[in-house]
């Protein structure tokens, strides 16, 4: 951890003419953890990532990447950062293997080490069978995997990933989650921007939310995440319609649920619980009453709920 303090951002701003792309960014992404960067389109996420990668100079504020300043020491930062943009700017005539080997040479790996690293990473991202095909024939998902491999060539301390799951099939998404978790467990700092909030929910330890160019305060995030949310209740078949079960309705009302807001969804009952504590109490009461429940879970994850709360006009106070 001492060798890789992660990412520290303080008061960063960046404008393009009269457009404030990033107006106030302050946060930390620690080493050994996966941090999600979440926000609607146009919130400033990509501009922020470009500044972290030393590809765009901030107008104000400070950035430290694994202890280095991307403004005063861009070469040092680039040696420590693995950058994966949303779209891979590949050399179309080079094969996947050549792309990684050339990237390794650009990071001053020896020819032998670059070739070995290319073979190793092709296996890691599942592209060994396509290693000698030109990048131009790869699908969107395959190019994403190649982009991730390219970001890892020089064994960076910090990974900046913009929409890494875009175009991936379900199996590749599962493998990506496992890989990112293992990279963080190895001590790397992993910052991931994605619109696929269900994917981020599976891998992220922490989250940074951006709205209109500003990193949302911890207090606003806590308020947005603490509100009412829907839970799905599924009974073992043969117990009848849960929405018509008087006993369930009474138990939910006792737990503080507004029973007028109960609804059916694909045969399940969806109930709006005011808190996780209320949901836990209702589940305990239903099990004690002998109801055989096969699923009891939030309809949406915490990241999605927070995102929706902050994106609503009344969700952001600043």
C-alpha positions as CSV (number, residue, x, y, z in Angstrom):
1,X,0.0,0.0,0.0
2,X,2.8,2.4,0.8
3,X,4.2,2.1,-2.7
4,X,0.8,2.7,-4.2
5,X,-1.3,5.3,-2.3
6,X,-3.9,5.2,-5.0
7,X,-5.7,8.2,-6.4
8,X,-6.2,11.5,-4.6
9,X,-8.1,14.4,-6.3
10,X,-8.6,17.8,-4.7
11,X,-10.7,20.6,-6.1
12,X,-10.2,19.7,-9.7
13,X,-11.9,21.8,-12.4
14,X,-11.8,21.7,-16.2
15,X,-13.7,23.9,-18.7
16,X,-14.0,24.0,-22.4
17,X,-14.8,27.5,-23.3
18,X,-17.9,28.4,-21.3
19,X,-18.8,24.8,-20.6
20,X,-17.8,23.5,-17.1
21,X,-17.1,19.9,-17.8
22,X,-15.7,19.3,-14.3
23,X,-16.5,22.0,-11.8
24,X,-15.5,20.4,-8.5
25,X,-14.0,17.0,-8.1
26,X,-12.6,15.9,-4.8
27,X,-12.3,12.2,-3.8
28,X,-9.9,9.4,-3.1
29,X,-9.7,5.9,-4.6
30,X,-7.5,3.7,-2.4
31,X,-5.1,1.0,-3.4
32,X,-6.4,-2.6,-3.0
33,X,-10.0,-1.6,-3.8
34,X,-12.3,-1.2,-6.8
35,X,-13.9,2.2,-7.0
36,X,-16.9,2.9,-9.2
37,X,-17.2,6.2,-11.0
38,X,-20.9,6.7,-11.5
39,X,-22.9,9.5,-13.2
40,X,-25.3,10.3,-16.1
41,X,-24.1,11.2,-19.5
42,X,-22.5,14.6,-19.6
43,X,-21.6,14.5,-15.9
44,X,-17.8,14.9,-16.5
45,X,-16.7,11.3,-15.9
46,X,-14.6,10.9,-19.1
47,X,-13.1,14.4,-18.8
48,X,-12.1,13.5,-15.2
49,X,-10.5,10.2,-16.4
50,X,-8.6,12.0,-19.1
51,X,-7.1,14.3,-16.5
52,X,-6.2,11.3,-14.2
53,X,-4.5,9.7,-17.2
54,X,-2.4,12.8,-17.8
55,X,-4.0,13.3,-21.2
56,X,-5.8,16.5,-20.2
57,X,-4.6,19.3,-18.0
58,X,-6.9,20.5,-15.2
59,X,-7.6,24.2,-14.9
60,X,-7.3,24.1,-11.1
61,X,-6.9,21.7,-8.3
62,X,-4.5,18.8,-7.7
63,X,-4.2,15.2,-8.7
64,X,-1.9,12.5,-7.3
65,X,-1.7,9.1,-9.1
66,X,0.2,6.5,-7.1
67,X,2.1,9.5,-5.5
68,X,2.8,11.3,-8.8
69,X,1.4,14.5,-10.3
70,X,0.1,14.0,-13.9
71,X,0.8,17.7,-14.6
72,X,4.4,18.0,-13.5
73,X,5.3,14.3,-14.0
74,X,3.2,12.9,-16.9
75,X,5.8,10.3,-17.9
76,X,5.9,8.9,-14.3
77,X,2.1,8.8,-14.2
78,X,1.8,7.0,-17.5
79,X,4.3,4.4,-16.3
80,X,2.1,3.7,-13.4
81,X,-1.3,3.9,-15.0
82,X,-3.2,1.4,-17.2
83,X,-5.6,3.4,-19.3
84,X,-8.5,1.8,-21.1
85,X,-10.7,4.3,-23.0
86,X,-14.3,3.5,-24.0
87,X,-13.3,2.8,-27.6
88,X,-10.1,1.0,-28.4
89,X,-7.8,3.1,-30.7
90,X,-6.2,0.0,-32.1
91,X,-3.8,-0.3,-35.0
92,X,-6.2,-2.0,-37.5
93,X,-3.5,-3.8,-39.5
94,X,-1.7,-5.3,-36.4
95,X,-2.8,-8.6,-34.9
96,X,-3.9,-8.8,-31.3
97,X,-0.5,-10.3,-30.4
98,X,1.4,-7.6,-32.3
99,X,-0.7,-4.9,-30.7
100,X,0.3,-6.0,-27.2
101,X,3.9,-6.6,-28.1
102,X,4.2,-3.2,-29.6
103,X,2.5,-1.6,-26.6
104,X,5.0,-3.4,-24.4
105,X,7.9,-2.1,-26.4
106,X,6.5,1.4,-26.0
107,X,6.7,0.9,-22.3
108,X,10.3,-0.1,-22.7
109,X,9.9,-3.8,-22.2
110,X,12.5,-5.9,-23.9
111,X,11.4,-7.6,-27.1
112,X,11.5,-11.0,-25.4
113,X,9.6,-9.7,-22.3
114,X,7.0,-7.9,-24.5
115,X,6.3,-11.0,-26.5
116,X,6.0,-13.1,-23.4
117,X,3.7,-10.5,-21.8
118,X,1.5,-10.5,-24.9
119,X,1.0,-14.2,-24.8
120,X,0.3,-14.1,-21.1
121,X,-2.4,-11.4,-21.4
122,X,-4.0,-12.9,-24.4
123,X,-4.7,-15.9,-22.3
124,X,-5.9,-13.8,-19.4
125,X,-8.5,-12.0,-21.5
126,X,-9.5,-15.1,-23.5
127,X,-8.1,-14.0,-26.9
128,X,-5.5,-16.7,-27.5
129,X,-7.5,-18.2,-30.4
130,X,-7.6,-14.8,-32.0
131,X,-4.1,-13.8,-31.3
132,X,-2.9,-13.7,-34.9
133,X,-6.0,-12.0,-36.4
134,X,-5.8,-8.3,-37.3
135,X,-7.6,-6.0,-34.8
136,X,-9.9,-4.7,-37.5
137,X,-11.8,-8.0,-37.7
138,X,-12.4,-8.2,-33.9
139,X,-15.9,-7.7,-32.6
140,X,-16.7,-4.8,-30.2
141,X,-16.4,-7.2,-27.2
142,X,-13.2,-8.7,-28.4
143,X,-11.7,-5.2,-28.9
144,X,-12.7,-4.4,-25.3
145,X,-10.8,-7.4,-24.1
146,X,-7.8,-6.4,-26.2
147,X,-8.1,-2.9,-24.7
148,X,-8.0,-4.3,-21.2
149,X,-5.0,-6.4,-22.0
150,X,-3.2,-3.4,-23.5
151,X,-3.8,-1.5,-20.3
152,X,-2.2,-4.3,-18.3
153,X,0.9,-4.7,-20.4
154,X,3.3,-2.8,-18.1
155,X,1.8,-4.2,-14.9
156,X,0.5,-0.8,-13.7
157,X,-0.3,0.2,-10.1
158,X,-3.4,2.1,-11.1
159,X,-6.1,1.1,-13.6
160,X,-8.5,3.6,-15.2
161,X,-11.2,1.8,-17.1
162,X,-13.9,3.6,-19.1
163,X,-16.9,1.3,-19.8
164,X,-14.8,-1.9,-19.8
165,X,-17.9,-4.2,-20.0
166,X,-19.3,-2.6,-23.1
167,X,-19.9,-5.2,-25.8
168,X,-19.0,-8.2,-23.6
169,X,-21.1,-11.3,-23.6
170,X,-22.4,-12.7,-20.2
171,X,-19.5,-15.1,-19.8
172,X,-16.9,-12.4,-20.5
173,X,-18.6,-10.1,-18.0
174,X,-18.3,-12.7,-15.3
175,X,-14.6,-13.2,-16.2
176,X,-14.1,-9.4,-16.1
177,X,-15.6,-9.1,-12.7
178,X,-13.3,-11.9,-11.4
179,X,-10.2,-10.3,-13.0
180,X,-10.8,-6.9,-11.6
181,X,-11.4,-8.2,-8.1
182,X,-8.2,-10.2,-8.3
183,X,-6.3,-7.2,-9.6
184,X,-7.5,-5.1,-6.6
185,X,-6.7,-7.9,-4.2
186,X,-3.2,-7.8,-5.5
187,X,-2.9,-4.2,-4.3
188,X,-3.8,-2.2,-7.4
189,X,-6.0,0.8,-7.5
190,X,-9.0,0.1,-9.9
191,X,-11.3,3.0,-10.9
192,X,-14.1,1.9,-13.2
193,X,-16.6,4.1,-15.0
194,X,-19.7,2.3,-16.4
195,X,-23.3,2.7,-17.1
196,X,-23.9,-1.0,-16.3
197,X,-24.7,-0.4,-12.6
198,X,-25.5,-4.1,-11.9
199,X,-22.0,-4.9,-13.0
200,X,-20.5,-2.3,-10.8
201,X,-22.6,-3.5,-7.9
202,X,-20.9,-6.9,-8.2
203,X,-17.3,-5.6,-8.1
204,X,-17.1,-2.2,-6.5
205,X,-15.9,-1.6,-2.9
206,X,-16.5,2.1,-3.1
207,X,-18.4,4.6,-5.3
208,X,-17.8,8.1,-6.5
209,X,-20.9,9.9,-7.9
210,X,-20.7,12.8,-10.3
211,X,-23.6,15.0,-11.2
212,X,-23.3,18.1,-13.4
213,X,-19.5,18.1,-13.2
214,X,-19.4,17.8,-9.4
215,X,-18.4,14.9,-7.2
216,X,-21.4,14.5,-4.8
217,X,-20.7,14.9,-1.1
218,X,-20.8,11.9,1.2
219,X,-23.8,13.4,3.0
220,X,-25.8,13.7,-0.3
221,X,-24.9,10.2,-1.3
222,X,-26.0,8.8,2.1
223,X,-29.3,10.6,1.9
224,X,-30.0,9.4,-1.7
225,X,-29.1,5.8,-0.8
226,X,-31.1,5.6,2.4
227,X,-34.6,6.1,1.0
228,X,-37.4,3.7,0.4
229,X,-36.8,1.0,-2.2
230,X,-38.7,-1.9,-3.6
231,X,-38.1,-5.5,-2.6
232,X,-39.2,-8.6,-4.5
233,X,-41.0,-11.4,-2.5
234,X,-41.4,-14.8,-4.2
235,X,-43.2,-17.7,-2.6
236,X,-42.7,-21.4,-3.2
237,X,-45.2,-22.4,-5.9
238,X,-48.5,-23.7,-4.5
239,X,-49.0,-21.0,-1.9
240,X,-51.3,-18.9,-4.0
241,X,-51.1,-15.3,-5.1
242,X,-48.8,-13.4,-2.6
243,X,-50.6,-10.1,-3.4
244,X,-53.9,-11.6,-2.3
245,X,-52.5,-13.3,0.8
246,X,-54.1,-11.4,3.7
247,X,-51.5,-12.6,6.1
248,X,-48.6,-11.3,4.0
249,X,-50.4,-7.9,3.6
250,X,-50.9,-7.6,7.4
251,X,-47.3,-8.5,8.2
252,X,-46.0,-6.0,5.6
253,X,-48.2,-3.2,7.1
254,X,-46.8,-4.0,10.5
255,X,-43.3,-3.6,9.1
256,X,-44.2,-0.1,7.9
257,X,-44.9,-0.8,4.3
258,X,-47.5,1.3,2.5
259,X,-49.7,-1.6,1.4
260,X,-51.6,0.6,-1.1
261,X,-48.3,0.6,-3.1
262,X,-47.9,-3.2,-3.3
263,X,-47.8,-4.5,-6.9
264,X,-47.5,-7.7,-8.8
265,X,-44.6,-8.3,-11.1
266,X,-44.4,-11.7,-13.0
267,X,-46.2,-13.4,-10.3
268,X,-44.1,-12.0,-7.5
269,X,-45.1,-9.4,-4.9
270,X,-43.1,-6.1,-4.9
271,X,-43.2,-4.1,-1.7
272,X,-41.7,-0.7,-0.9
273,X,-39.8,-1.0,2.3
274,X,-38.8,2.3,4.1
275,X,-35.5,0.8,5.2
276,X,-33.4,-2.3,5.2
277,X,-34.2,-2.8,8.9
278,X,-37.9,-2.9,8.0
279,X,-37.3,-5.4,5.2
280,X,-35.3,-7.7,7.6
281,X,-38.1,-7.5,10.2
282,X,-40.8,-8.4,7.6
283,X,-38.8,-11.3,6.3
284,X,-38.3,-12.7,9.9
285,X,-42.1,-12.3,10.5
286,X,-43.1,-14.0,7.3
287,X,-40.7,-17.0,7.9
288,X,-41.9,-17.3,11.5
289,X,-45.5,-17.3,10.1
290,X,-44.6,-20.4,8.1
291,X,-44.5,-18.7,4.6
292,X,-42.1,-20.5,2.3
293,X,-40.2,-17.8,0.6
294,X,-37.8,-18.6,-2.2
295,X,-36.7,-15.0,-3.0
296,X,-36.5,-11.9,-1.0
297,X,-34.2,-9.2,-2.4
298,X,-34.1,-5.5,-3.5
299,X,-35.4,-5.0,-7.1
300,X,-32.6,-2.5,-7.7
301,X,-29.1,-2.5,-6.2
302,X,-27.8,0.3,-3.9
303,X,-25.8,1.9,-6.7
304,X,-28.8,2.2,-8.9
305,X,-31.0,3.6,-6.2
306,X,-28.4,6.2,-5.3
307,X,-27.8,7.1,-8.9
308,X,-31.6,7.6,-9.5
309,X,-31.9,9.6,-6.3
310,X,-29.0,11.9,-7.2
311,X,-30.1,12.3,-10.9
312,X,-33.6,13.4,-9.9
313,X,-34.0,17.2,-9.9
314,X,-34.5,17.2,-6.1
315,X,-31.8,14.7,-5.5
316,X,-28.8,17.0,-5.5
317,X,-28.7,19.9,-3.2
318,X,-25.6,21.7,-4.4
